[in-house]
Amino acid sequence: MLTPEEHLYALDWNNNITVAIITLISYDYMLQFEKEVTFVWQRQWSVMIYLYLVVRYFGIVLAMICAIWGGLVYIPEAPYVRSSFYS
């Protein structure tokens, strides 16, 4: 079982990874947005456009939820931290 210091280190590492993942995904979306408007939004709507949009935006939402929740990198051994830990 991990010591309290190791838990804090792992949580800090997870927070840093979360910020990096959200930053990279957001940066990619900002870079591709102009092309998306040109090639997707200005075309006639079809099933493929709907599928593209669902996959693209469902993916970003799912990635951010997982990154914020902490399921991507760090899953603690214990689901709780004892109150004496903060003393």
Secondary structure, DSSP 4 states (H G I P E B T S, - for coil): ---HHHHHHHHHHHHHHHHHHHHHHHHHHHHHHHHHIIIIITSPP-HHHHHHHHHHHHHHHHHHHHHHHTTTT---SSSS--GGGG-
